[in-house]
Amino acid sequence: MQPPKEIVYHKIAHTLEIAWEDNRFQLPAELLRVYSPSAEVRGHSAEERKLQTGKKHVGIRQLEAVGNYAIRIVFDDGHDTGIYAWEYLHDLGANMERYWQDYLTDLKSANASRLPAVPVGQWQPPAKPPPGPKPEQDPQQEND
């Protein structure tokens, strides 16, 4: 497949716009990240594929050409091992709705979320005074 004629990353929208002579796609960074062609995400077989969760706000830090056949995408969550061939990017764009629905279905089946996990500290309520009558203040202290 021929290389695209244009690749533009829209930082605010977190989308990668890729244009060929006959097609133009806006691929969300989240979709690119969760369908990364890396072994880390895909594994070495369909059974080894790892569901990616918490990637709703992922962005792209860098794009690097890989020969004349692909790009390597560096994501802001540190993932950088996926080599995206032109044919694969075209397939993601042409079938984006199906890939997106499959991703959402997989998340639901795993009871997982697109939202990143936010660590919650060990909250403890403020200490309460012991029950019973309040101790009276020493009148001497009030005059000081």
N, C-alpha and C positions, 0 to 999 in steps of 0.2 A: 504494500500500500504506500502511496505517496505521502510524504510529510505534509502536515497541515500548512496552509499559507499564513496562518496567524495564530498565535497563542498569547492570551492576555489574562493575567490574574487580577481579579477585582477584589482588592483587599477588604473593603468594607462589607461587601456582600459574601465574601468567602466563596467565590465561584471562579472556576477556570473556564474561560471562553476559548474554544478551539474551533477554528474555521478551516474547512477544506473547500475546494472549488464548488461542491454541490451541497454541502451541509455546514451548519454552524450549531454548536452545542454549548450550553452553559452547565457545566458539571459542578455541583456543590463539593467543596473540599471534604465535607463529611463523607459523601458517597465515595469519593476517590480513596479516602483513608480506610474505610471499612471494607472496600473491595480491592485493597492493595494486592498486587500480584506477588508479593514477597512470600517466602516460605514461612516467615514469622506469622503471617495472617492466614495464608492459604494452607499451610502445611504441605505435605508431599502427596496428599490425596484428599478427596472430598470429605472423608471421615475425620481428617486431621484439622480441618478448617476451624479457626478460633473466632468466635463471635466477638466483634469489637464493640464495646459499650462506652458510654460517656463521651462520645466524639462530636456532639452537637455543635460545639463552638470551635472545633479544630480549624486551624488556618494553615496556609502554606507559607513557609519561610523562604524557600528557594526552589528554582527549577533548573535542572542541568541537562544539557543535550547528551544523549548516549548514542554516539555514531550518528547515522542518518535514519535510524529506525525507531527511536524511543526517547523518552525523557525520564529522569529520575526526579522524584518529588520529595523534598525535605519538608516535613510537617512541623508545626510549632510544638507538637507533643513529643518530639524527638525521633519519631519514626522516619527512617530514611533509606530503607532497603528495597523499596519497590521500584522496578523498572517497568514503565508503562509504554508498551509498544503502541505505535500509531493505530494498528488494527484493534487492539484492546480498548484504547480510548474511544475509537469510533463506535465500537460495540456498546460501551458504557453509555455513550450519548444516544445512540439509536434505540437502546432498550432501557433507558433510564427509569421509566415508570415501573417496569417489571422488577428491575434490580432494587429500586426503592421499596416497593411493596414486599419483596422477599426479605429485605433487611428488617422492616418493621414487624413482619410476621415472626421472624427469628427472635427479635427482641421480646416480643410478647410471649412467645413460647418459653423463653428462658426467664421470664419475669424480670427483665433487665430494662435499662433506660438509655435513651440518647444523652441524657444529662450527665455531666461529670459527677463523680462521687465527691461530696464535700465532707471532709472529716469534721465530726462534731466532738468537741471536747467533753470532758466529764463535768457536766454542769451540776452544781449542788446548790440547793436553795440557801439563802442567807440563814445564819444561825438564829434560832428563835430563843427568847428568854424562857427559862423553865416555867412550867405552869404554876399557878399559885399567886398569892398576893404580891404586889410589887413592893420591893424594899423601900422603906422611907429614907429620905435623905437626912443626913445629920444637919440640924439647923445651923450649926457652926460653919459648915461648908458653904451654905447659901450666903452668909455675910462676908465671906472672904473675897 
